[in-house]
Amino acid sequence: MGLDKIKGFFGGNQENNNVNNEPMENNIVNEDEYYDTKREAFKDISNASKMILFEPRAYSESQQIADFLKKRSTVVVNLKRVTPDQAKRIVDFLSGTLYAINGGLQKLGTGIFLCTPNNVDVEGTITDENKEKTVKKDIKDDEEVDW
């Protein structure tokens, strides 16, 4: 009898080795649910390959941009159609969204930003022409620069 207890403890004397102790026919997944899950996973993968170009006209549109990022799409945001105050608020909102999803924010030009979810790697940088001109003016020809 002691051996039977040990076998029972390790599941040795059960007819089927089902972990949940349920009949096997209850573990069959509904076929429609299975394929719906697969379709949703495929949509997430297909959204990852999309790049969205967005020109918000008001701060209220920043939530739409965040929704694209949550679906793992890359978004290029052109802030030239909003006021500087609204642009700052949009960038702040998107920075919070990108922090939450471990994404990245890169400035492409004046008022243009690249927002990427964590599944997108960006290589290289784009230099800001205004900063480059300022640095060149500050440096004289015979000065040595420590970069």
N, C-alpha and C positions, 0 to 999 in steps of 0.2 A: 504494500500500500504506500510506503514511503516513496518508492520509485514513481508510482502514478502521480503523486503530488508534485514531484519534481518535473515530470513530463507535462503536467497540467500548467505548472508555472511558466514553462517555456513554450507552451502551445503544442506539445508533442502528441497529445491524444485528441486533438480536434480533427474533425473530418476534412475541413478545408483550413488553410493557414491564412485566413482573412484577418487582417489586423483589427478591423472594426467589429468583428464578431457578427457581421451581417451576412445574409445570403448574398452570393455573388451577383444575382440578377438585380439587386438594389444598387449595386455599384456602377451599373451601366449608365453612361451619361446620355442625356437626350441628344439626338443627332443634330437637331436644329440649334440647340444651345452651343454645342461643340463648334459648329461652323460659324455661328454668330461671333463667338470668341475669336476664332481664327480671322474672320473678316475685320474685326476691330483692330487686332494686332497688325494686320496688313495695312490698314488705313494709317496707323501710327507710323509704320515704316515708310509708306508712300508720302506722308506729309513731311517726313524728315528730308526728303530730297527737294522740297519746294523752297523757293526763295520769293518772299513777298516784298513788293515795293509799296511803300505807304507814305502818303503826304497828308498828315492830319491838318485839319483846319481849325480844330479846337482841342482843348485839353481833354474833353469828354471822350475823344476817340482813342485815348491811350489804352483804355481797357481792351479794345479790339486788338491792338498790337500785342498786348499781354496774352490774349487768348491764342493768337497765332504761335507765340513763343511756348505756351504751355502744350501745344500740339506738336512741338519740336520742329517748327518751321523757322527758317532764317528770315529775318526781316531787315530791310534797308529802310531807314526812316529819314525823310527829307523834311526838315523843320522850317523851311523858308516861307511857308504860308501862314505861320503863326507868329504872334508877338514874341519878343525875347522873354518876357515873363512866363508866357505859356510854354515856350520851348524848354525853359529851365524846369518847370513843373513836370513836363512830359518826360524829360531825361531822368529826373529824380524818381518818378513812378516806375519807369522802365528799369532803372538801376535796382530798385527794390525787387522787381519781378525777376530780373536776371540773377540776383543774389539768391533768391528762393529756389531757383531751378539750377543753380550752379552754372549759369550761362556766362556769356562774355559781351562786352560792349567796346566797340572800337570806333574812333572818329575817322571818317573817310575824307571829310572836307568841312568847309564852313557850313554848319547846320545839317550835316549828313552823317548818320551813324549806322553802323552795322551791329545788329543785335543777334547773337547766336545762342542757341540752346547748348547744353553740355555734350550733345552728340556730334557737334560740328567743330572741327579744328580749323583755325585760321592761321596761316603762315605768312610771315612778312609784316611790314608796317608801311604806312603811308605817311610821309613827312608833311608837316604843315608849312606851306609856303610862307606865311606871315612870320613864323618863328625863324625860318631859315634866313629871311631877309634881315631880320633884326640882329641875328648872330653875326652875319657878314658885315654889317655896319659897325658893330662894336669891335671887330677885330681889325687891327692895322696890319699892313703887309709884313712888317718886320717883327711882329709879336709872335711868341711861341704860345701855342694853346695846349692846355692839358685837358683832353677829352676824357 
